[in-house]
Structures are given as C-alpha cells and as structure tokens.
Amino acid sequence: MFECKDVAEEASNYLDGDLPLAKRLGLLLHLVYCSCCRRYMQQIRQTISTVAILRPQEQHQTDTQALAEKLRTISKTES
Ligand SMILES: [Zn+2]
C-alpha cells in the first residue's frame, strides 16, 4: 500500500510518466482518501507547469527533481 512518504518519493516519477501501472494505481488510490497528498500533488503540478512555462527547454528534469526534493522536505516538516 502507498503511504504518504511513498507518494512524496514517487510523485516526480508519476508526473514524468515513469511509474509502472501498478504503482500508479496505488498512488492514485492513496490520493482518493488522503487529502494531504492530493494537495501535495496539486502543488507539484502547479509548480512544474509554472517552471515549464517560464523555461520550456532548459533543464526540465533537474528542476523537477530539485523541486520534488524541496516539497518532500516541506511535507516532512508538516507531518
Ligand atoms: Zn498521503
């Protein structure tokens, strides 16, 4: 089963489309009953799309990973 920490770990893979189907389903299932992680995913999505708009080509991968790391730290502090 997916826990909040797993969502934090896999969020960037999920958004990159790199997550296997089984994991993707587990993550989605977790989002159904965990509003914290729903908010978390929303935040990442928004930030990523903002970054993508501002810098479409430049080091997208690196930005996403650094971002996920940052958000992971934030979510740890909150819980
Ligand atoms: Zn959660």
PDB file of the backbone (N, CA, C, O) and the ligand in Angstrom, with CONECT records:
HET     ZN  A 101       1
ATOM      1  N   MET A   1       0.821  -1.210   0.000  1.00  0.00           N
ATOM      2  CA  MET A   1       0.000   0.000   0.000  1.00  0.00           C
ATOM      3  C   MET A   1       0.855   1.260   0.000  1.00  0.00           C
ATOM      4  O   MET A   1       1.927   1.298   0.604  1.00  0.00           O
ATOM      5  N   PHE A   2       0.385   2.251  -0.660  1.00  0.00           N
ATOM      6  CA  PHE A   2       1.085   3.522  -0.691  1.00  0.00           C
ATOM      7  C   PHE A   2       0.855   4.291   0.604  1.00  0.00           C
ATOM      8  O   PHE A   2      -0.267   4.383   1.100  1.00  0.00           O
ATOM      9  N   GLU A   3       1.924   4.832   1.130  1.00  0.00           N
ATOM     10  CA  GLU A   3       1.804   5.741   2.262  1.00  0.00           C
ATOM     11  C   GLU A   3       2.241   7.125   1.793  1.00  0.00           C
ATOM     12  O   GLU A   3       2.737   7.297   0.680  1.00  0.00           O
ATOM     13  N   CYS A   4       2.044   8.107   2.675  1.00  0.00           N
ATOM     14  CA  CYS A   4       2.361   9.490   2.293  1.00  0.00           C
ATOM     15  C   CYS A   4       3.819   9.624   1.853  1.00  0.00           C
ATOM     16  O   CYS A   4       4.124  10.335   0.896  1.00  0.00           O
ATOM     17  N   LYS A   5       4.709   8.939   2.556  1.00  0.00           N
ATOM     18  CA  LYS A   5       6.125   9.066   2.194  1.00  0.00           C
ATOM     19  C   LYS A   5       6.393   8.479   0.810  1.00  0.00           C
ATOM     20  O   LYS A   5       7.263   8.961   0.084  1.00  0.00           O
ATOM     21  N   ASP A   6       5.639   7.432   0.448  1.00  0.00           N
ATOM     22  CA  ASP A   6       5.802   6.836  -0.875  1.00  0.00           C
ATOM     23  C   ASP A   6       5.334   7.800  -1.960  1.00  0.00           C
ATOM     24  O   ASP A   6       5.953   7.916  -3.018  1.00  0.00           O
ATOM     25  N   VAL A   7       4.244   8.479  -1.680  1.00  0.00           N
ATOM     26  CA  VAL A   7       3.745   9.464  -2.628  1.00  0.00           C
ATOM     27  C   VAL A   7       4.800  10.544  -2.851  1.00  0.00           C
ATOM     28  O   VAL A   7       5.064  10.956  -3.981  1.00  0.00           O
ATOM     29  N   ALA A   8       5.396  10.991  -1.748  1.00  0.00           N
ATOM     30  CA  ALA A   8       6.431  12.019  -1.854  1.00  0.00           C
ATOM     31  C   ALA A   8       7.599  11.520  -2.700  1.00  0.00           C
ATOM     32  O   ALA A   8       8.173  12.268  -3.492  1.00  0.00           O
ATOM     33  N   GLU A   9       7.942  10.239  -2.520  1.00  0.00           N
ATOM     34  CA  GLU A   9       9.073   9.679  -3.258  1.00  0.00           C
ATOM     35  C   GLU A   9       8.765   9.502  -4.736  1.00  0.00           C
ATOM     36  O   GLU A   9       9.623   9.735  -5.587  1.00  0.00           O
ATOM     37  N   GLU A  10       7.543   9.092  -5.040  1.00  0.00           N
ATOM     38  CA  GLU A  10       7.212   8.714  -6.413  1.00  0.00           C
ATOM     39  C   GLU A  10       6.544   9.825  -7.211  1.00  0.00           C
ATOM     40  O   GLU A  10       6.293   9.674  -8.407  1.00  0.00           O
ATOM     41  N   ALA A  11       6.257  10.940  -6.548  1.00  0.00           N
ATOM     42  CA  ALA A  11       5.473  11.993  -7.197  1.00  0.00           C
ATOM     43  C   ALA A  11       6.097  12.457  -8.513  1.00  0.00           C
ATOM     44  O   ALA A  11       5.399  12.610  -9.516  1.00  0.00           O
ATOM     45  N   SER A  12       7.406  12.678  -8.505  1.00  0.00           N
ATOM     46  CA  SER A  12       8.034  13.207  -9.718  1.00  0.00           C
ATOM     47  C   SER A  12       8.026  12.149 -10.823  1.00  0.00           C
ATOM     48  O   SER A  12       7.826  12.473 -11.993  1.00  0.00           O
ATOM     49  N   ASN A  13       8.244  10.881 -10.450  1.00  0.00           N
ATOM     50  CA  ASN A  13       8.170   9.806 -11.440  1.00  0.00           C
ATOM     51  C   ASN A  13       6.767   9.713 -12.032  1.00  0.00           C
ATOM     52  O   ASN A  13       6.586   9.537 -13.237  1.00  0.00           O
ATOM     53  N   TYR A  14       5.793   9.836 -11.155  1.00  0.00           N
ATOM     54  CA  TYR A  14       4.405   9.769 -11.605  1.00  0.00           C
ATOM     55  C   TYR A  14       4.116  10.869 -12.617  1.00  0.00           C
ATOM     56  O   TYR A  14       3.527  10.619 -13.669  1.00  0.00           O
ATOM     57  N   LEU A  15       4.533  12.078 -12.292  1.00  0.00           N
ATOM     58  CA  LEU A  15       4.252  13.211 -13.171  1.00  0.00           C
ATOM     59  C   LEU A  15       5.067  13.138 -14.459  1.00  0.00           C
ATOM     60  O   LEU A  15       4.651  13.658 -15.495  1.00  0.00           O
ATOM     61  N   ASP A  16       6.228  12.492 -14.388  1.00  0.00           N
ATOM     62  CA  ASP A  16       7.031  12.298 -15.599  1.00  0.00           C
ATOM     63  C   ASP A  16       6.507  11.145 -16.447  1.00  0.00           C
ATOM     64  O   ASP A  16       6.949  10.947 -17.579  1.00  0.00           O
ATOM     65  N   GLY A  17       5.559  10.385 -15.894  1.00  0.00           N
ATOM     66  CA  GLY A  17       5.036   9.224 -16.599  1.00  0.00           C
ATOM     67  C   GLY A  17       5.951   8.018 -16.524  1.00  0.00           C
ATOM     68  O   GLY A  17       5.838   7.097 -17.333  1.00  0.00           O
ATOM     69  N   ASP A  18       6.867   8.017 -15.546  1.00  0.00           N
ATOM     70  CA  ASP A  18       7.849   6.942 -15.424  1.00  0.00           C
ATOM     71  C   ASP A  18       7.417   5.828 -14.477  1.00  0.00           C
ATOM     72  O   ASP A  18       8.170   4.882 -14.248  1.00  0.00           O
ATOM     73  N   LEU A  19       6.231   5.934 -13.937  1.00  0.00           N
ATOM     74  CA  LEU A  19       5.801   4.992 -12.912  1.00  0.00           C
ATOM     75  C   LEU A  19       5.053   3.807 -13.551  1.00  0.00           C
ATOM     76  O   LEU A  19       4.164   4.000 -14.380  1.00  0.00           O
ATOM     77  N   PRO A  20       5.427   2.585 -13.153  1.00  0.00           N
ATOM     78  CA  PRO A  20       4.690   1.415 -13.664  1.00  0.00           C
ATOM     79  C   PRO A  20       3.217   1.479 -13.260  1.00  0.00           C
ATOM     80  O   PRO A  20       2.860   2.116 -12.268  1.00  0.00           O
ATOM     81  N   LEU A  21       2.385   0.822 -14.027  1.00  0.00           N
ATOM     82  CA  LEU A  21       0.936   0.912 -13.829  1.00  0.00           C
ATOM     83  C   LEU A  21       0.512   0.555 -12.407  1.00  0.00           C
ATOM     84  O   LEU A  21      -0.315   1.248 -11.813  1.00  0.00           O
ATOM     85  N   ALA A  22       1.067  -0.511 -11.865  1.00  0.00           N
ATOM     86  CA  ALA A  22       0.671  -0.956 -10.525  1.00  0.00           C
ATOM     87  C   ALA A  22       0.927   0.141  -9.490  1.00  0.00           C
ATOM     88  O   ALA A  22       0.093   0.409  -8.625  1.00  0.00           O
ATOM     89  N   LYS A  23       2.092   0.763  -9.601  1.00  0.00           N
ATOM     90  CA  LYS A  23       2.435   1.830  -8.662  1.00  0.00           C
ATOM     91  C   LYS A  23       1.554   3.053  -8.858  1.00  0.00           C
ATOM     92  O   LYS A  23       1.153   3.725  -7.909  1.00  0.00           O
ATOM     93  N   ARG A  24       1.269   3.316 -10.141  1.00  0.00           N
ATOM     94  CA  ARG A  24       0.437   4.471 -10.453  1.00  0.00           C
ATOM     95  C   ARG A  24      -0.950   4.309  -9.833  1.00  0.00           C
ATOM     96  O   ARG A  24      -1.516   5.255  -9.286  1.00  0.00           O
ATOM     97  N   LEU A  25      -1.479   3.101  -9.929  1.00  0.00           N
ATOM     98  CA  LEU A  25      -2.789   2.832  -9.347  1.00  0.00           C
ATOM     99  C   LEU A  25      -2.737   2.964  -7.828  1.00  0.00           C
ATOM    100  O   LEU A  25      -3.643   3.525  -7.212  1.00  0.00           O
ATOM    101  N   GLY A  26      -1.667   2.440  -7.231  1.00  0.00           N
ATOM    102  CA  GLY A  26      -1.510   2.542  -5.782  1.00  0.00           C
ATOM    103  C   GLY A  26      -1.466   3.989  -5.335  1.00  0.00           C
ATOM    104  O   GLY A  26      -2.064   4.367  -4.327  1.00  0.00           O
ATOM    105  N   LEU A  27      -0.745   4.791  -6.106  1.00  0.00           N
ATOM    106  CA  LEU A  27      -0.636   6.209  -5.776  1.00  0.00           C
ATOM    107  C   LEU A  27      -1.997   6.898  -5.915  1.00  0.00           C
ATOM    108  O   LEU A  27      -2.402   7.676  -5.051  1.00  0.00           O
ATOM    109  N   LEU A  28      -2.686   6.604  -7.003  1.00  0.00           N
ATOM    110  CA  LEU A  28      -3.997   7.225  -7.219  1.00  0.00           C
ATOM    111  C   LEU A  28      -4.974   6.829  -6.126  1.00  0.00           C
ATOM    112  O   LEU A  28      -5.765   7.649  -5.659  1.00  0.00           O
ATOM    113  N   LEU A  29      -4.912   5.568  -5.721  1.00  0.00           N
ATOM    114  CA  LEU A  29      -5.780   5.077  -4.665  1.00  0.00           C
ATOM    115  C   LEU A  29      -5.518   5.842  -3.367  1.00  0.00           C
ATOM    116  O   LEU A  29      -6.443   6.220  -2.648  1.00  0.00           O
ATOM    117  N   HIS A  30      -4.245   6.057  -3.094  1.00  0.00           N
ATOM    118  CA  HIS A  30      -3.891   6.811  -1.898  1.00  0.00           C
ATOM    119  C   HIS A  30      -4.456   8.231  -1.962  1.00  0.00           C
ATOM    120  O   HIS A  30      -4.939   8.769  -0.966  1.00  0.00           O
ATOM    121  N   LEU A  31      -4.384   8.820  -3.146  1.00  0.00           N
ATOM    122  CA  LEU A  31      -4.882  10.192  -3.312  1.00  0.00           C
ATOM    123  C   LEU A  31      -6.385  10.288  -3.056  1.00  0.00           C
ATOM    124  O   LEU A  31      -6.896  11.336  -2.662  1.00  0.00           O
ATOM    125  N   VAL A  32      -7.092   9.163  -3.290  1.00  0.00           N
ATOM    126  CA  VAL A  32      -8.546   9.179  -3.104  1.00  0.00           C
ATOM    127  C   VAL A  32      -8.898   9.464  -1.648  1.00  0.00           C
ATOM    128  O   VAL A  32      -9.833  10.210  -1.357  1.00  0.00           O
ATOM    129  N   TYR A  33      -8.135   8.859  -0.737  1.00  0.00           N
ATOM    130  CA  TYR A  33      -8.508   9.039   0.668  1.00  0.00           C
ATOM    131  C   TYR A  33      -7.561   9.947   1.450  1.00  0.00           C
ATOM    132  O   TYR A  33      -7.795  10.196   2.632  1.00  0.00           O
ATOM    133  N   CYS A  34      -6.503  10.443   0.821  1.00  0.00           N
ATOM    134  CA  CYS A  34      -5.560  11.292   1.552  1.00  0.00           C
ATOM    135  C   CYS A  34      -5.545  12.701   0.958  1.00  0.00           C
ATOM    136  O   CYS A  34      -4.957  12.937  -0.098  1.00  0.00           O
ATOM    137  N   SER A  35      -6.195  13.621   1.648  1.00  0.00           N
ATOM    138  CA  SER A  35      -6.295  14.977   1.111  1.00  0.00           C
ATOM    139  C   SER A  35      -4.951  15.694   1.165  1.00  0.00           C
ATOM    140  O   SER A  35      -4.676  16.571   0.346  1.00  0.00           O
ATOM    141  N   CYS A  36      -4.117  15.319   2.130  1.00  0.00           N
ATOM    142  CA  CYS A  36      -2.776  15.916   2.222  1.00  0.00           C
ATOM    143  C   CYS A  36      -2.002  15.682   0.930  1.00  0.00           C
ATOM    144  O   CYS A  36      -1.423  16.607   0.361  1.00  0.00           O
ATOM    145  N   CYS A  37      -1.999  14.431   0.479  1.00  0.00           N
ATOM    146  CA  CYS A  37      -1.228  14.090  -0.709  1.00  0.00           C
ATOM    147  C   CYS A  37      -1.874  14.657  -1.970  1.00  0.00           C
ATOM    148  O   CYS A  37      -1.185  14.993  -2.933  1.00  0.00           O
ATOM    149  N   ARG A  38      -3.212  14.762  -1.956  1.00  0.00           N
ATOM    150  CA  ARG A  38      -3.874  15.407  -3.095  1.00  0.00           C
ATOM    151  C   ARG A  38      -3.362  16.832  -3.234  1.00  0.00           C
ATOM    152  O   ARG A  38      -3.038  17.282  -4.333  1.00  0.00           O
ATOM    153  N   ARG A  39      -3.293  17.538  -2.108  1.00  0.00           N
ATOM    154  CA  ARG A  39      -2.822  18.914  -2.116  1.00  0.00           C
ATOM    155  C   ARG A  39      -1.355  18.957  -2.560  1.00  0.00           C
ATOM    156  O   ARG A  39      -0.939  19.823  -3.331  1.00  0.00           O
ATOM    157  N   TYR A  40      -0.605  18.009  -2.054  1.00  0.00           N
ATOM    158  CA  TYR A  40       0.814  17.911  -2.368  1.00  0.00           C
ATOM    159  C   TYR A  40       1.034  17.748  -3.874  1.00  0.00           C
ATOM    160  O   TYR A  40       1.854  18.443  -4.473  1.00  0.00           O
ATOM    161  N   MET A  41       0.284  16.813  -4.476  1.00  0.00           N
ATOM    162  CA  MET A  41       0.418  16.574  -5.913  1.00  0.00           C
ATOM    163  C   MET A  41       0.015  17.809  -6.716  1.00  0.00           C
ATOM    164  O   MET A  41       0.627  18.149  -7.729  1.00  0.00           O
ATOM    165  N   GLN A  42      -1.040  18.467  -6.225  1.00  0.00           N
ATOM    166  CA  GLN A  42      -1.513  19.666  -6.902  1.00  0.00           C
ATOM    167  C   GLN A  42      -0.429  20.747  -6.910  1.00  0.00           C
ATOM    168  O   GLN A  42      -0.180  21.410  -7.917  1.00  0.00           O
ATOM    169  N   GLN A  43       0.201  20.893  -5.748  1.00  0.00           N
ATOM    170  CA  GLN A  43       1.274  21.884  -5.621  1.00  0.00           C
ATOM    171  C   GLN A  43       2.398  21.589  -6.601  1.00  0.00           C
ATOM    172  O   GLN A  43       2.877  22.482  -7.300  1.00  0.00           O
ATOM    173  N   ILE A  44       2.815  20.326  -6.646  1.00  0.00           N
ATOM    174  CA  ILE A  44       3.902  19.957  -7.552  1.00  0.00           C
ATOM    175  C   ILE A  44       3.516  20.242  -8.990  1.00  0.00           C
ATOM    176  O   ILE A  44       4.290  20.827  -9.748  1.00  0.00           O
ATOM    177  N   ARG A  45       2.292  19.817  -9.367  1.00  0.00           N
ATOM    178  CA  ARG A  45       1.820  20.032 -10.733  1.00  0.00           C
ATOM    179  C   ARG A  45       1.869  21.501 -11.103  1.00  0.00           C
ATOM    180  O   ARG A  45       2.372  21.880 -12.161  1.00  0.00           O
ATOM    181  N   GLN A  46       1.328  22.326 -10.199  1.00  0.00           N
ATOM    182  CA  GLN A  46       1.282  23.758 -10.471  1.00  0.00           C
ATOM    183  C   GLN A  46       2.680  24.318 -10.644  1.00  0.00           C
ATOM    184  O   GLN A  46       2.951  25.070 -11.580  1.00  0.00           O
ATOM    185  N   THR A  47       3.563  23.946  -9.733  1.00  0.00           N
ATOM    186  CA  THR A  47       4.912  24.474  -9.790  1.00  0.00           C
ATOM    187  C   THR A  47       5.627  24.012 -11.043  1.00  0.00           C
ATOM    188  O   THR A  47       6.333  24.790 -11.684  1.00  0.00           O
ATOM    189  N   ILE A  48       5.445  22.740 -11.397  1.00  0.00           N
ATOM    190  CA  ILE A  48       6.086  22.221 -12.598  1.00  0.00           C
ATOM    191  C   ILE A  48       5.574  22.943 -13.839  1.00  0.00           C
ATOM    192  O   ILE A  48       6.360  23.300 -14.716  1.00  0.00           O
ATOM    193  N   SER A  49       4.264  23.161 -13.920  1.00  0.00           N
ATOM    194  CA  SER A  49       3.749  23.828 -15.111  1.00  0.00           C
ATOM    195  C   SER A  49       4.221  25.268 -15.164  1.00  0.00           C
ATOM    196  O   SER A  49       4.455  25.813 -16.242  1.00  0.00           O
ATOM    197  N   THR A  50       4.362  25.882 -13.997  1.00  0.00           N
ATOM    198  CA  THR A  50       4.913  27.239 -13.969  1.00  0.00           C
ATOM    199  C   THR A  50       6.343  27.246 -14.487  1.00  0.00           C
ATOM    200  O   THR A  50       6.710  28.086 -15.308  1.00  0.00           O
ATOM    201  N   VAL A  51       7.138  26.318 -14.010  1.00  0.00           N
ATOM    202  CA  VAL A  51       8.521  26.200 -14.466  1.00  0.00           C
ATOM    203  C   VAL A  51       8.572  25.933 -15.960  1.00  0.00           C
ATOM    204  O   VAL A  51       9.391  26.508 -16.677  1.00  0.00           O
ATOM    205  N   ALA A  52       7.683  25.050 -16.428  1.00  0.00           N
ATOM    206  CA  ALA A  52       7.669  24.689 -17.849  1.00  0.00           C
ATOM    207  C   ALA A  52       7.324  25.893 -18.721  1.00  0.00           C
ATOM    208  O   ALA A  52       7.870  26.055 -19.812  1.00  0.00           O
ATOM    209  N   ILE A  53       6.420  26.731 -18.237  1.00  0.00           N
ATOM    210  CA  ILE A  53       6.037  27.921 -18.999  1.00  0.00           C
ATOM    211  C   ILE A  53       7.199  28.912 -19.041  1.00  0.00           C
ATOM    212  O   ILE A  53       7.498  29.502 -20.079  1.00  0.00           O
ATOM    213  N   LEU A  54       7.839  29.078 -17.897  1.00  0.00           N
ATOM    214  CA  LEU A  54       8.918  30.047 -17.816  1.00  0.00           C
ATOM    215  C   LEU A  54      10.153  29.596 -18.601  1.00  0.00           C
ATOM    216  O   LEU A  54      10.800  30.393 -19.281  1.00  0.00           O
ATOM    217  N   ARG A  55      10.466  28.287 -18.490  1.00  0.00           N
ATOM    218  CA  ARG A  55      11.659  27.781 -19.143  1.00  0.00           C
ATOM    219  C   ARG A  55      11.363  26.450 -19.829  1.00  0.00           C
ATOM    220  O   ARG A  55      11.657  25.387 -19.283  1.00  0.00           O
ATOM    221  N   PRO A  56      10.792  26.511 -21.006  1.00  0.00           N
ATOM    222  CA  PRO A  56      10.292  25.307 -21.677  1.00  0.00           C
ATOM    223  C   PRO A  56      11.359  24.246 -21.932  1.00  0.00           C
ATOM    224  O   PRO A  56      11.073  23.057 -21.786  1.00  0.00           O
ATOM    225  N   GLN A  57      12.548  24.622 -22.300  1.00  0.00           N
ATOM    226  CA  GLN A  57      13.549  23.648 -22.729  1.00  0.00           C
ATOM    227  C   GLN A  57      14.600  23.341 -21.658  1.00  0.00           C
ATOM    228  O   GLN A  57      15.176  22.253 -21.632  1.00  0.00           O
ATOM    229  N   GLU A  58      14.830  24.281 -20.810  1.00  0.00           N
ATOM    230  CA  GLU A  58      16.064  24.283 -20.038  1.00  0.00           C
ATOM    231  C   GLU A  58      16.005  23.395 -18.788  1.00  0.00           C
ATOM    232  O   GLU A  58      15.258  23.692 -17.856  1.00  0.00           O
ATOM    233  N   GLN A  59      16.773  22.328 -18.764  1.00  0.00           N
ATOM    234  CA  GLN A  59      16.993  21.508 -17.582  1.00  0.00           C
ATOM    235  C   GLN A  59      15.703  21.161 -16.852  1.00  0.00           C
ATOM    236  O   GLN A  59      15.612  21.275 -15.630  1.00  0.00           O
ATOM    237  N   HIS A  60      14.719  20.740 -17.618  1.00  0.00           N
ATOM    238  CA  HIS A  60      13.425  20.404 -17.034  1.00  0.00           C
ATOM    239  C   HIS A  60      13.551  19.296 -15.993  1.00  0.00           C
ATOM    240  O   HIS A  60      12.973  19.376 -14.909  1.00  0.00           O
ATOM    241  N   GLN A  61      14.301  18.280 -16.334  1.00  0.00           N
ATOM    242  CA  GLN A  61      14.462  17.113 -15.471  1.00  0.00           C
ATOM    243  C   GLN A  61      15.039  17.508 -14.111  1.00  0.00           C
ATOM    244  O   GLN A  61      14.524  17.123 -13.061  1.00  0.00           O
ATOM    245  N   THR A  62      16.108  18.275 -14.159  1.00  0.00           N
ATOM    246  CA  THR A  62      16.783  18.693 -12.940  1.00  0.00           C
ATOM    247  C   THR A  62      15.872  19.542 -12.067  1.00  0.00           C
ATOM    248  O   THR A  62      15.815  19.361 -10.851  1.00  0.00           O
ATOM    249  N   ASP A  63      15.166  20.461 -12.691  1.00  0.00           N
ATOM    250  CA  ASP A  63      14.254  21.315 -11.941  1.00  0.00           C
ATOM    251  C   ASP A  63      13.201  20.491 -11.221  1.00  0.00           C
ATOM    252  O   ASP A  63      12.902  20.726 -10.050  1.00  0.00           O
ATOM    253  N   THR A  64      12.644  19.525 -11.935  1.00  0.00           N
ATOM    254  CA  THR A  64      11.597  18.687 -11.361  1.00  0.00           C
ATOM    255  C   THR A  64      12.113  17.932 -10.151  1.00  0.00           C
ATOM    256  O   THR A  64      11.431  17.834  -9.131  1.00  0.00           O
ATOM    257  N   GLN A  65      13.305  17.408 -10.267  1.00  0.00           N
ATOM    258  CA  GLN A  65      13.853  16.627  -9.161  1.00  0.00           C
ATOM    259  C   GLN A  65      14.174  17.500  -7.957  1.00  0.00           C
ATOM    260  O   GLN A  65      13.870  17.139  -6.820  1.00  0.00           O
ATOM    261  N   ALA A  66      14.777  18.628  -8.206  1.00  0.00           N
ATOM    262  CA  ALA A  66      15.084  19.546  -7.115  1.00  0.00           C
ATOM    263  C   ALA A  66      13.812  19.994  -6.422  1.00  0.00           C
ATOM    264  O   ALA A  66      13.760  20.147  -5.201  1.00  0.00           O
ATOM    265  N   LEU A  67      12.815  20.194  -7.215  1.00  0.00           N
ATOM    266  CA  LEU A  67      11.517  20.629  -6.711  1.00  0.00           C
ATOM    267  C   LEU A  67      10.874  19.560  -5.835  1.00  0.00           C
ATOM    268  O   LEU A  67      10.374  19.845  -4.746  1.00  0.00           O
ATOM    269  N   ALA A  68      10.898  18.338  -6.325  1.00  0.00           N
ATOM    270  CA  ALA A  68      10.328  17.229  -5.564  1.00  0.00           C
ATOM    271  C   ALA A  68      11.046  17.093  -4.226  1.00  0.00           C
ATOM    272  O   ALA A  68      10.432  16.839  -3.190  1.00  0.00           O
ATOM    273  N   GLU A  69      12.338  17.265  -4.278  1.00  0.00           N
ATOM    274  CA  GLU A  69      13.149  17.189  -3.055  1.00  0.00           C
ATOM    275  C   GLU A  69      12.720  18.267  -2.065  1.00  0.00           C
ATOM    276  O   GLU A  69      12.574  18.007  -0.871  1.00  0.00           O
ATOM    277  N   LYS A  70      12.525  19.450  -2.565  1.00  0.00           N
ATOM    278  CA  LYS A  70      12.131  20.578  -1.734  1.00  0.00           C
ATOM    279  C   LYS A  70      10.760  20.332  -1.101  1.00  0.00           C
ATOM    280  O   LYS A  70      10.563  20.542   0.096  1.00  0.00           O
ATOM    281  N   LEU A  71       9.834  19.888  -1.925  1.00  0.00           N
ATOM    282  CA  LEU A  71       8.479  19.647  -1.441  1.00  0.00           C
ATOM    283  C   LEU A  71       8.453  18.491  -0.451  1.00  0.00           C
ATOM    284  O   LEU A  71       7.648  18.487   0.481  1.00  0.00           O
ATOM    285  N   ARG A  72       9.323  17.517  -0.648  1.00  0.00           N
ATOM    286  CA  ARG A  72       9.419  16.391   0.265  1.00  0.00           C
ATOM    287  C   ARG A  72       9.837  16.886   1.650  1.00  0.00           C
ATOM    288  O   ARG A  72       9.306  16.445   2.670  1.00  0.00           O
ATOM    289  N   THR A  73      10.777  17.792   1.664  1.00  0.00           N
ATOM    290  CA  THR A  73      11.230  18.368   2.925  1.00  0.00           C
ATOM    291  C   THR A  73      10.106  19.126   3.599  1.00  0.00           C
ATOM    292  O   THR A  73       9.925  19.039   4.814  1.00  0.00           O
ATOM    293  N   ILE A  74       9.357  19.865   2.810  1.00  0.00           N
ATOM    294  CA  ILE A  74       8.232  20.626   3.363  1.00  0.00           C
ATOM    295  C   ILE A  74       7.190  19.687   3.948  1.00  0.00           C
ATOM    296  O   ILE A  74       6.686  19.918   5.047  1.00  0.00           O
ATOM    297  N   SER A  75       6.868  18.632   3.217  1.00  0.00           N
ATOM    298  CA  SER A  75       5.816  17.709   3.683  1.00  0.00           C
ATOM    299  C   SER A  75       6.258  16.963   4.933  1.00  0.00           C
ATOM    300  O   SER A  75       5.424  16.606   5.765  1.00  0.00           O
ATOM    301  N   LYS A  76       7.549  16.725   5.078  1.00  0.00           N
ATOM    302  CA  LYS A  76       8.064  16.091   6.289  1.00  0.00           C
ATOM    303  C   LYS A  76       7.860  17.017   7.484  1.00  0.00           C
ATOM    304  O   LYS A  76       7.465  16.583   8.567  1.00  0.00           O
ATOM    305  N   THR A  77       8.132  18.280   7.268  1.00  0.00           N
ATOM    306  CA  THR A  77       8.006  19.258   8.354  1.00  0.00           C
ATOM    307  C   THR A  77       6.563  19.385   8.820  1.00  0.00           C
ATOM    308  O   THR A  77       6.288  19.589  10.003  1.00  0.00           O
ATOM    309  N   GLU A  78       5.645  19.259   7.860  1.00  0.00           N
ATOM    310  CA  GLU A  78       4.233  19.420   8.185  1.00  0.00           C
ATOM    311  C   GLU A  78       3.656  18.237   8.957  1.00  0.00           C
ATOM    312  O   GLU A  78       2.762  18.404   9.786  1.00  0.00           O
ATOM    313  N   SER A  79       4.173  17.046   8.680  1.00  0.00           N
ATOM    314  CA  SER A  79       3.532  15.859   9.262  1.00  0.00           C
ATOM    315  C   SER A  79       4.119  15.451  10.598  1.00  0.00           C
ATOM    316  O   SER A  79       3.672  14.471  11.195  1.00  0.00           O
TER     317      SER A  79
HETATM  318 ZN    ZN A 101      -0.969  10.703   1.958  1.00  0.00          ZN2+
END
